[in-house]
Each structure stands twice: as structure tokens, then as C-alpha cells.
């Protein structure tokens, strides 16, 4: 920020290319430092690994079974990242980083075109150093990818409308907006088109520029959207009857409207979340509440666009009972723009360099919060399978089977490079399994789309023992569990764990005469499985 001394002069901002390269490097910095966070990072990276391991590039897989909670875009990008860079936690974060960087670059270009270079630079500086945005850029799940696709779609669509209004060429941007809306649908589902559509419609209505609808609903753009968004959904329905009902009716509408899911929060939940995770920049937000901020001026339409963008997202995700913090990442781009407008308005009114010093201080504090938060997360990776899996991977053989008792460690297969889906031992006949919103239900639902694989990987305790008894001599099993399982399961009794962590441990169970005597009552091998 040393060059930010006179916002009215051309030397106020760094060259665009160099600035955006620094932003990209900043957003990627420290992404390698911590293991996958559970459950989210482990789940989504694990699904991508399962697809890569099995060669199932069209169908997302959870423990070898179709996993239709979310569409495939994140998994495809992570598969590609794993193929190029190797299977590492930071490689699973590449799609989120790319989405964040693309959002910053597109926002810079849009604001520079319709405001000026100073506004564009400050907007992106605020956005990139918001702890919420920085954390999302280094988190391996769908949230930043969805936020990025929505932001890119909205910026392209608004650019197309503004170009048409000025009598400039707009068709390419209309096609770009349609393609990005399709990618947003492939990233999260219907909200990829519903949210941008609602925001743009309200903006056009506020401006009374109805010709903008014709720009956005240009027939070639509609056809491009359908051509990109529809094929995967059609293919899944053809391959797995019932997919539409599960993905659209249950995952979209029923989960949105119903209670009883995890993370129930009050309606106002996201307001303190956004304000708190955007500190210290959010402290500048008071100016946005002033009536004078919304008075007529060259930036009025853009400020209204940003306000609608922010407001629609907040209200939409505040309606369901279940609320997750990452859902509102799409509000950060318009919030950064509004904050930059407020700061620059104050900056240009000041005769003393007070605002300049406060902006520098805000940027420094925000960047420090980002770094400290990553450091804390790196030293509090509780429950990660990484330490145990590293030891097991050095000892495991290609024919070994992984088993998990009463839990599903989402990241174990990825870290251990498990060659096939693991067995998950639990009471799968419990009537609570299909109704409680947890990992058991995810596996239970996945098994309904592939019952044959479900029978192979979802076991009761008795079936686990029987499989060991039917296995050939020398077969090996790596069993994940807790200390209490040592006495609860016959195959583990008297067996020392091969590796332990603070909470979990793994045993190496090898089929031999002693195990048959202990588990099978001395029965001879009954056959191979």
C-alpha cells in the first residue's frame, strides 16, 4: 500500500498484471501447511480420490458407491489436480484457489472498466485479505468454487447488460455468462442459476432496463447453458433411476424447506458471521449505511448491483433452518466493492492522510489474521488420518483390505492410498440410520444406488467375523477404530495396535490359525471370498 498516497493520480496503483499475480500467489500461500480438515475437506477430496482410483470419472463415489449429494465439477477439477500434481492435501485445494483467484481477477477487470484503477485495486486488496475469503480459497470443498462461479456469472452478465446499454458489442459476454451459469449449476445445483437470475432480475427492475432481459436470455446463450449443464444430469438419471428425485426433490427442495438437519441456526446467523470473518475491513461498513452513500452519482448503479447481490444471497441462505458458514462466501465480492467505495469516498475527502494510514493498518491486520488462522488450524488437525495412514501406507500390501469400526474416516483411503473401498462395520439395520443427518446416512443413501457394492462394504459385526473366517490364510486387514474396540471385537482381542494417535488407532489383523481359533472356534477355512 506504499503507493496509495494520491488516489486521483495514475501512479496510485501497481500494474494490473503484477498486482493480480501477487494476489494469486498470496491466495495460494500456506495451502500446503495443514492436513485435510474433517469432515468436509476429507469428504470431498476423498470422493475425488475414489473417482481417480476407480476410473469412475462421471460418477462421484463415496467408498465405491454413487454419491449424489453434490454435482461433479469440484470432483472433476480435483481429479485433474491429483493427476497433475499428485495426491496431496494442497492439490485438493487447487479448485478453490483457482476460483478465488479468478473471482479477484474478474472483479478487478469489471471495477476498473466501470469505475477506475484505484477502485479496482482497493476492492481486490480488501477481498483478498478478508480472512473469510482467504480461508475459502484454501479450503477443499465446494463453497469457494460455487461462490466463484456465481461471481463470474454475475460480472459477465452485468457487463453484457452495460455493454448493450452503451451500444457496444455484448453477445460474447452473454455467452460467457450462460457458460458460467452452467458451471455454477455443475458446481452446486440449481442455486447456480437461481441466485444469479434473481439478482440480475431485481437489478434490471430497479434500473427499469428491461431490454437487459433480452440480452441475458438471448437464444444462443440459453442453448449454450443447456448444452453444458444438462448432459451430466440426464446421464445420471439414465444410469441410476431415482437420481432426479434424490438430487433435486430431496437434496434441493426438501432439505431447503425442512428442519431436523445439522447446523440449525437462527435467521440472523449470517450477519455476525460475515461481519466477524471480514474483520477488520467490516469496521468500515458504517459508511455504507449512510443515505448519502446511495445518492445519485457515477457509481450508483454499481452500488445497487452490489447491494442486491449481497442482500439476495444473505436472505436466501437465511431461510433454511440448517446453515453452514461457507454458504455465504458469494457475498464477499460485492461486500469488498461496497467497502472500497466507502473507503475511497472518505479518502478523497480527507485533507490529512488519516484514511491512508487506516487502510494500511487494516490490510496489515487482515493479512496477519489470515496467517495466524492458518497456523492455528495446522496445529489443531484433530481426527486427521494422516499420521496413521502414513505409517500404514509404508507397510500395506496391494491385496490388503481396510476396515473401519463405527466410524467413517473420510480421509483415510486418500492418505493410505487404499486400493479398494473399505469395509465399514456398524449396525446398518438400525432405523435411525436413514433419518439422521450424518456420515451413516450418506453411506446408506449411496448404497441405495448401488446395492451390490453396498452389501460388500457395509457390514454388521457378525458378517465381519464371518468374512475373516472365510478368508484365505495370510489375508491382511487394517482396522481403524478406538481403544474401546480392542475388547468389543473378537479379532482385536489381545492384539496390539500397529499405530496409534491421540484418538484413533489401527490394528493389523492377519488371518492365521490363531485368529481362526479365537474368532471362528477353530473352524477350518470354509472357502475364499
Secondary structure, DSSP 8 states (H G I E B T S, - for coil): -TTTT-TTSGGGS--HHHHHHHHHHHHHTTTTSS---TTHHHHHHHHHHHHHHHT--SS-EETTEE--SS-SHHHHHHHHHHHHH-S-HHHHTHHHHHHHHHHHHHHHHHHHHHT-HHHHHHHHHHHHH-HHHHHHHT--SSHHHHHHHHHHHHHHHHHHHHHHHTT---HHHHHHHHHHHHHHHHHHSTHHHHHHHHHHHHHHHHHT-THHHHHHT-HHHHHHHHHHHHHHHHHHHHHSTTHHIIIIIIIIIIHHH---SSSB--TTHHHHHHHHHTTTGGGGGGGGGSGGGGSSSTTHHHHHHHHHHHHHHHHHHHHSSB--GGGGGGHHHHHHHHHHHHHHHHHHH-SSTHHHHHHHHHHHHHHHHHHHHHHHHHT--TT-SHHHHHHHHHH--TT-EEEEESS--TTHHHHHT-SS--EEES-TT-TTTTTS-SHHHHHHHHHHH-HHHHHHHEE-HHHHHHHHHHS-TT-EEEEEE-TTHHHHSGGGTT---SEE-SS-EEEEEE-SHHHHHHHSTT-------
